[in-house]
């Protein structure tokens, strides 16, 4: 059962709407035409909470779970999650021990990975499942050509405890509507998987590719950023952001023309104005790079961030609003009234991507779950 905290003494918290996760899983399943779906829950489910998101996704139609580390898979298993879990990262000696012990599907890229799994299995008497990662252009991990794929197959022939059950690749440019590079990657994947035994689970498409390239869906799609409602550019698909980052106004003051605000005196008031201080900053995961660029929502109105974001506080211009006072709600990301600060907007101001924004809120920020499915 989920044990929910309350906002901290500042009123700062992250709220996760699990009904949005449920809705997104159901919507994505329909959008991709009924192929199997992996819910990617690595990095604490992109900051949304590993176990609550994994369980909600499985309850609503996800077939597999994807993690980056064997340790993440171990947390799922020890919480009673029995669904197939693929470790997307390459295998290490320590990781092989965890993956085999917990019954995780382990990615392998080369003969060494197969040998690590085989050695661990021999000691324990267990069988390990593996998916072969094929590098078709990302140049991160994976077998890069037919020769390297053949070397993995030769290693598997000598590894009776290791069962190859799938193969996959990853697109490097799937958010580009011009699909020429992605097409070339897919063609390369098909050529190399032709060397593999029949009946394997093949998968290539993560969030963007699953929605943009129907030809790439194969036997399974891997839904990451889309699961959390932050895939961009798909107006015909109703995905709902699940995360809201909020705090409360701590202090309001009047400053005069020529007064400066914050470290480095980077903001100078052009006229008399009212400034609200919010008790959250980069120590809570709000990007310092948003200084002087971003907006927050107070009374449903966008209020500009002025001066430099501090470790524990930031300042905003509330001159347009009447009656702002300490204790008023301020939304750093999410909806308030008719206003919305999306993860992608915050990312644009910070000069990064929405993935990093979702993972940013730090450990001292309480995470509160809302609309919890029955039984979680």
C-alpha positions in Angstrom: 0.0 0.0 0.0 1.2 3.5 -0.8 1.9 5.6 2.3 1.5 9.2 1.3 3.3 12.1 3.0 2.0 15.6 3.2 3.6 18.8 1.7 6.5 19.9 3.8 6.5 23.0 6.0 7.1 25.2 3.0 4.1 23.7 1.2 6.5 22.3 -1.4 5.7 18.9 -2.9 5.4 16.9 -6.1 1.9 15.4 -6.9 1.6 12.4 -9.1 -1.8 11.6 -10.6 -1.8 7.9 -11.1 -5.1 8.1 -13.0 -3.1 10.0 -15.7 -0.6 7.1 -15.9 -3.5 4.6 -16.2 -5.2 6.8 -18.9 -1.9 7.1 -20.8 -1.3 3.3 -20.8 -4.8 2.6 -22.1 -4.5 5.4 -24.7 -1.1 4.2 -26.0 -2.2 0.6 -26.2 -5.0 1.7 -28.5 -2.8 4.0 -30.5 -0.1 1.4 -31.3 -2.6 -1.2 -32.5 -2.6 -3.7 -29.8 1.1 -4.9 -29.9 2.7 -5.6 -26.6 3.8 -2.6 -24.6 6.7 -2.1 -22.3 6.3 0.5 -19.6 9.8 2.0 -19.1 10.1 2.8 -15.4 13.9 3.4 -15.1 15.2 6.3 -13.0 12.4 5.9 -10.5 9.9 6.0 -13.3 11.2 9.3 -14.6 10.8 10.7 -11.1 7.2 9.5 -10.8 7.9 6.6 -8.4 9.0 3.1 -9.5 6.5 0.9 -7.7 3.3 3.0 -8.0 3.9 3.6 -11.7 4.9 0.0 -12.5 1.9 -1.4 -10.7 -0.5 1.1 -12.3 0.9 0.5 -15.7 0.5 -3.3 -15.4 -3.0 -3.0 -14.1 -3.9 -1.0 -17.2 -2.4 -3.1 -19.9 1.3 -2.9 -19.9 2.9 -6.3 -20.7 6.6 -5.7 -19.8 8.6 -3.3 -17.6 11.9 -1.7 -18.6 14.6 -0.7 -16.2 18.2 0.6 -16.7 19.8 -1.2 -13.8 19.4 -4.7 -12.3 19.0 -3.1 -8.9 15.8 -1.4 -10.2 14.5 -4.8 -11.3 15.4 -6.2 -7.9 13.2 -3.6 -6.2 10.3 -4.6 -8.4 10.7 -8.3 -7.7 11.0 -7.8 -3.9 7.8 -5.8 -4.0 6.1 -8.8 -5.6 6.0 -7.7 -9.2 6.1 -10.8 -11.4 5.8 -9.3 -14.9 8.7 -9.6 -17.4 11.3 -7.0 -16.6 14.0 -6.1 -19.2 17.3 -4.6 -18.0 18.0 -2.2 -20.8 21.7 -1.6 -19.9 24.6 -3.8 -20.7 25.5 -6.6 -18.3 28.3 -6.5 -15.8 29.6 -9.2 -13.5 27.7 -7.8 -10.5 24.6 -7.1 -12.6 24.6 -10.7 -14.0 24.3 -12.0 -10.4 21.3 -9.8 -9.7 19.5 -10.4 -13.0 19.9 -14.2 -12.7 18.8 -14.3 -9.0 15.8 -12.1 -9.6 14.6 -13.6 -12.9 15.2 -10.5 -15.0 15.7 -10.4 -18.7 19.2 -9.1 -19.3 20.4 -7.2 -22.3 23.6 -8.6 -23.9 25.7 -6.9 -26.6 28.6 -9.2 -27.1 30.1 -12.6 -26.3 31.4 -11.3 -22.9 27.8 -10.6 -21.8 26.7 -14.1 -22.7 29.6 -15.6 -20.8 28.9 -13.5 -17.7 25.3 -14.8 -17.6 26.4 -18.4 -18.3 29.0 -18.3 -15.5 26.5 -17.0 -13.1 23.8 -19.5 -14.1 26.2 -22.4 -13.9 26.8 -21.5 -10.2 23.1 -21.3 -9.4 21.6 -23.8 -11.8 19.1 -21.2 -13.1 18.3 -20.3 -16.7 18.7 -16.7 -17.8 16.7 -14.9 -20.5 18.5 -12.4 -22.6 17.7 -9.8 -25.3 20.4 -8.9 -27.8 20.9 -5.2 -28.3 21.7 -4.3 -31.9 23.3 -0.9 -32.5 21.9 0.4 -35.8 23.1 4.0 -35.5 22.8 5.2 -31.9 26.5 4.2 -31.3 25.9 3.7 -27.6 25.8 -0.1 -26.9 25.1 -3.1 -29.0 26.3 -5.4 -31.7 27.1 -3.2 -34.7 27.2 -5.5 -37.7 26.6 -9.1 -38.9 30.0 -10.2 -37.7 29.4 -9.1 -34.1 25.9 -10.6 -34.2 27.3 -13.9 -35.3 29.9 -13.8 -32.5 27.1 -13.5 -30.0 25.2 -16.4 -31.6 28.4 -18.5 -31.4 28.7 -17.6 -27.7 25.1 -18.6 -27.1 25.7 -22.0 -28.6 28.3 -22.6 -25.8 26.0 -21.2 -23.1 23.2 -23.7 -22.5 21.9 -21.8 -19.4 21.3 -18.6 -21.4 18.2 -18.4 -23.5 17.9 -15.7 -26.2 14.2 -14.6 -26.2 14.4 -11.2 -28.0 16.4 -8.5 -29.8 16.0 -4.8 -30.0 17.5 -1.5 -31.2 16.9 2.1 -30.5 16.3 5.0 -32.9 18.7 8.0 -32.6 16.4 10.6 -34.3 12.8 9.4 -33.8 11.5 12.9 -33.0 12.5 14.0 -36.5 9.4 13.8 -38.8 11.9 13.2 -41.7 12.4 9.5 -41.1 15.2 8.7 -43.5 17.8 8.0 -40.8 15.2 6.0 -38.8 14.3 4.0 -41.9 17.9 3.2 -42.5 18.3 2.1 -38.9 15.2 -0.1 -39.2 16.5 -1.7 -42.4 19.8 -2.4 -40.8 18.0 -4.0 -37.8 16.0 -6.2 -40.1 19.1 -7.4 -41.9 20.8 -8.3 -38.7 17.9 -9.9 -37.0 17.5 -12.2 -40.1 20.6 -14.0 -38.7 18.7 -14.8 -35.4 16.6 -17.7 -34.6 12.9 -17.4 -35.4 10.3 -16.6 -32.8 12.2 -13.9 -30.9 10.4 -10.9 -29.5 11.7 -8.0 -31.7 11.3 -4.4 -30.6 12.6 -1.1 -31.9 10.2 1.8 -31.2 10.3 3.8 -28.1 7.8 6.7 -27.4 8.3 8.9 -30.4 8.9 6.1 -32.9 5.9 4.1 -31.6 3.6 7.1 -32.4 5.3 8.4 -35.5 6.4 5.3 -37.3 3.7 2.5 -37.4 6.1 0.4 -39.5 8.5 0.2 -36.6 6.2 -1.3 -33.9 7.1 -4.9 -34.5 6.2 -7.2 -31.6 6.5 -4.6 -28.8 6.8 -0.9 -28.2 8.7 0.7 -25.3 6.8 3.6 -23.9 8.8 6.0 -21.7 8.2 9.8 -21.9 4.8 9.2 -23.4 3.8 7.1 -20.4 4.2 10.2 -18.3 2.1 12.4 -20.7 5.0 14.4 -22.0 5.4 13.3 -25.6 5.2 16.4 -27.8 3.6 16.9 -31.2 0.8 14.4 -31.1 -2.3 16.5 -30.9 -4.5 13.6 -32.0 -3.5 11.5 -29.0 -4.8 12.5 -25.5 -1.9 12.0 -23.2 -2.1 13.6 -19.8 0.9 14.9 -17.7 1.0 13.1 -14.4 3.4 15.3 -12.4 2.7 18.6 -10.7 5.4 20.6 -8.8 4.1 23.1 -6.3 5.0 25.3 -3.4 3.5 28.3 -1.5 4.4 32.0 -1.4 6.7 32.6 1.5 7.0 36.4 1.5 5.8 39.4 -0.5 7.6 42.8 -0.6 7.4 46.1 -2.5 10.5 47.3 -4.2 11.2 50.6 -5.9 12.6 51.7 -9.3 16.3 50.9 -9.4 16.2 48.2 -6.8 18.0 45.0 -7.7 16.9 41.4 -7.0 19.0 38.4 -6.1 22.6 37.2 -6.4 24.7 39.2 -8.9 22.1 41.9 -9.0 21.0 40.6 -12.4 17.5 42.1 -12.3 16.9 45.8 -11.9 13.3 47.1 -11.3 12.3 49.5 -14.0 9.5 50.8 -11.7 8.0 50.1 -8.4 6.8 46.5 -8.2 5.7 43.7 -5.9 7.9 40.6 -5.6 7.0 37.3 -4.1 9.6 34.9 -2.8 8.9 31.2 -3.2 10.6 28.7 -0.9 12.0 26.4 -3.6 15.1 26.5 -5.7 17.7 24.4 -7.3 18.2 22.4 -4.1 14.7 21.1 -4.8 15.4 20.4 -8.5 14.1 23.7 -9.9 16.7 24.6 -12.6 19.0 27.5 -11.8 19.2 28.0 -15.6 15.6 29.2 -15.5 16.8 32.4 -13.9 15.2 35.4 -15.6 13.5 33.1 -18.2 10.8 31.1 -16.6 7.3 31.7 -15.3 5.3 30.2 -12.4 1.6 30.1 -11.9 -0.1 32.1 -9.0 -3.8 32.7 -9.1 -3.7 30.9 -12.5 -1.6 33.7 -13.9 2.0 33.4 -15.3 4.4 35.4 -13.2 8.0 35.8 -14.4 10.9 34.5 -12.4 13.3 37.5 -11.8 16.9 37.4 -10.6 18.8 34.3 -10.1 17.2 31.1 -8.8 18.8 30.3 -5.4 19.3 27.0 -3.7 16.2 27.2 -1.6 14.3 30.2 -2.9 13.3 32.0 -6.1 11.6 35.4 -6.7 8.8 36.3 -9.0 7.1 39.4 -10.2 3.5 39.5 -8.9 2.8 43.2 -9.8 -0.1 42.2 -12.1 -2.0 40.4 -9.3 -4.0 41.7 -6.4 -3.8 40.3 -2.9 -0.9 37.9 -3.2 0.1 36.9 0.3 2.2 34.3 2.1 0.6 30.8 1.9 -0.8 31.3 -1.6 -0.3 28.3 -3.9 2.4 28.6 -6.6 2.8 26.0 -9.3 6.3 25.5 -10.7 5.2 22.9 -13.2 1.6 21.7 -13.9 -1.8 23.2 -14.1 -3.5 25.9 -12.0 -6.8 27.3 -13.2 -6.5 27.9 -16.9 -2.8 28.2 -16.8 -0.3 25.4 -17.5 3.5 25.2 -17.2 4.4 22.0 -19.0 7.6 20.0 -18.5 8.6 20.9 -22.1 8.2 24.7 -21.5 10.2 24.5 -18.3 12.8 22.5 -20.2 13.0 25.0 -23.0 13.6 27.8 -20.4 16.3 25.7 -18.7 17.9 24.7 -22.0 17.4 21.0 -21.5 14.7 18.3 -22.2 11.6 17.3 -20.4 13.1 14.0 -19.3 15.6 15.9 -17.1 12.9 18.2 -15.7 10.8 15.2 -14.6 13.8 13.6 -12.9 14.9 16.8 -11.2 12.9 17.2 -8.0 15.2 16.1 -5.2 14.8 13.8 -2.2 13.7 16.6 0.2 10.6 17.2 -1.9 7.7 15.0 -0.7 5.9 13.0 -3.4 2.2 12.7 -3.0 0.1 10.2 -5.0 -3.4 11.0 -6.1 -6.2 8.8 -7.6 -4.5 5.7 -6.4 -5.9 2.5 -8.1 -7.6 0.1 -5.7 -5.2 -2.4 -4.2 -2.0 -0.3 -4.5 
